[in-house]
Amino acid sequence: LKHCCSSVPPTPTRTQPAAMAPVVDAKRDAKAFLACKDSKGDVAQCTKELTKVVNGAGDVVRRECYGQAEDFQKCFAHRFTLSTCGDDTVNRLLACHQNLTQYVLKP
């Protein structure tokens, strides 16, 4: 009886961040990179900040566009012969990537 509610997801805790945390972190890292670039005048001197931005934005896009990526992978695996595969499948994935990247990198 102790495990009767195992199908109920755990409530978020401090060790289990909310879903928006990666987006907020990525936006913060993007602002830090821009501030570094503005203060030092050279991107080469801000490689640590740039690495954080690239990794953070990539993580957000990977998580948020998962559904579109899955649809694309199914189409790719079946050589785009499924009835649900077409230009729209690719366009949805590209639009998701573009929109999220712009949102994260927007100052």
N, C-alpha and C positions, 0 to 999 in steps of 0.2 A: 504493500500500500504506500510505501514511502515514495515510490517512483510513479505514482498514478498520473502525474501531470507532466510527463516528460515531453509531450508534444507542444507544451506551452513554451514559447521562446523566453529566454531570460530577459529581465529588464536591463537596460543599459546601465553600466557602472562606470567608474572612472577608468577602469582597465579596458572597457569596451566602449570606445568613443562613438558618438552619434555619426550618422552617415554624412552630415555636412562638414564634419571636421576636416577631411582631406581637401575639400574645396576651399574652405577658409584658410587652411595652411598654405595651399598652393597660391592663393591670391596674396597672402602675406609675403611669401617668398618672392613672388613677382615684384611686389613693391620694394622689397629689400634689394633686389637686383637692380631695379631702375635707380634707386637712391645711390647705390654703390657706383653704378655707371656714371651718374651725374656728378658725384663727388670726386671720383678718381679720373673721370674723363676717358677711360679706356676699358673696354670689355675684358681685355686680357688680364686685368688686375682684379676681376670679379668672377673668376672661374668657380669658386666655391658656391657663390650665390647662384650663378647660372646653372650649375649642376643640380642644385636644389629645385630650381624652377622647372627644368626639363623633366626631372624625375617626378616631381609633384604633379605637373600638368599631365604627364603620361599616365600616372596612376589614376587620376580623376577620369580621364578619357576612357581608360581601360574599364574602369568600374561602371561608369554611367552609360557607355555605349555597348555594354555586354550583349544585350538582346539583339541589336543590329549586327554585331560581329558574329553572333551565333547563326543568325539567318544567312549572312554572307557565307560562312563556313559550310553550312549545309548545301547551299547552292554550288559552291566551289567543289565540294566533295562529289556532287552529282553532275558535275560539268554543266551546270546551269540548265539541266533538262527538266527540273521540277516545274510544275505549273506556277508556283509562287515566285519563281526566280525571274528577274528581269532588271532593267535599268533602275527601276524604283528601289530594289534591294540595295544596290550599290550606292545610289543617291542618298538613301536614308542614312547609311553608315557614314558617308562622307560629310553629310550635313551635321550629323551628331558630332563628329570629330571637330569640324570647323567651328560650330557654335560654342562648344565647351572650351576649346582652346582660346577663342576670342574672349569668352567670359572670364576665364582664369587670368589671361594676360592683360586684360583691360585695367588701366590704372585707376 
